[in-house]
Amino acid sequence: MEEWAVTIQLRSRQTLDGETAELEQRAVGTLSTDGRVWCLRYREPGEEGGETSLTLRAGEAVLERAGSLATRLRFRTGAVCPGRLEMPAGALELLVETEYLGHALSEGGGRVMLRYRLSAQGQSMGRFTLQLRIRPAESAGANP
């Protein structure tokens, strides 16, 4: 499996009940592929940042995050998939409704975009957009 050091620009947006929260972060990690499956691994910035992996294959993505809010979400465009959020108070079963999943990746980096809705126990947790811009680590300072 080939692997490259990368810098990731993460942009996320959550909308719930007419309120929107946005977050932008940078992280360093690795991008690897076996020719069919891509895997992006990185540690989220901050004291509580956990190790995150995003595995992408044709028509599907799986996001797994370790740490105080361990998460596992599966994305398939047009499908509703089970997910899970583990918190200190216990686990929460989620439903992930993927509206859009797209990626264009190469050894030079690329982009990933996810648009989805989360719900738990019949209640909406919001609509989410996640955009990742991935660049080789050595070009991290160029054209932010």
C-alpha positions, 0 to 999 in steps of 0.5 A, spaced: 500 500 500 502 506 498 502 512 503 504 519 503 504 525 508 499 530 507 496 536 510 488 537 510 484 543 511 477 541 514 471 545 513 465 543 517 458 546 517 452 543 521 445 546 521 439 545 526 433 548 527 435 554 523 442 555 526 448 554 523 455 552 526 461 552 522 468 550 523 475 550 519 481 546 522 488 544 519 491 537 520 497 533 518 496 525 517 497 520 511 493 518 505 494 511 502 491 507 497 491 500 495 489 502 488 481 501 489 481 503 497 483 510 499 484 511 507 486 518 510 488 518 517 489 524 521 489 527 528 484 532 530 487 539 533 486 541 540 487 537 547 481 533 545 482 531 538 482 524 537 485 519 531 480 519 525 480 515 519 476 516 513 476 510 508 473 511 501 471 506 496 466 506 490 460 509 492 461 508 500 465 512 505 466 510 513 469 515 518 471 512 524 474 517 530 477 515 537 477 519 543 472 522 548 467 522 542 468 515 539 464 515 532 463 510 526 459 513 521 458 509 514 456 513 508 452 511 501 449 516 497 441 516 497 442 511 503 440 511 510 446 507 514 447 505 521 452 509 525 454 510 532 457 515 537 460 513 544 460 518 549 462 517 557 455 517 558 454 511 554 453 509 546 448 512 542 445 509 535 445 514 529 442 514 523 446 517 517 442 519 511 447 521 505 445 526 501 452 527 497 459 523 497 464 525 492 472 525 492 477 526 487 484 523 490 491 522 487 498 521 490 498 529 490 492 529 494 485 532 492 478 533 495 473 529 499 466 532 500 460 529 504 453 532 505 449 528 510 443 528 515 444 525 522 438 522 527 438 519 533 432 516 537 427 519 532 430 526 533 434 530 528 441 532 530 442 536 524 444 537 517 452 536 516 457 538 510 464 536 511 469 538 506 476 536 506 482 539 501 488 534 502 495 536 499 502 533 500 505 535 506 511 539 503 506 544 500 502 545 506 504 553 506 503 554 499 496 557 496 492 556 503 
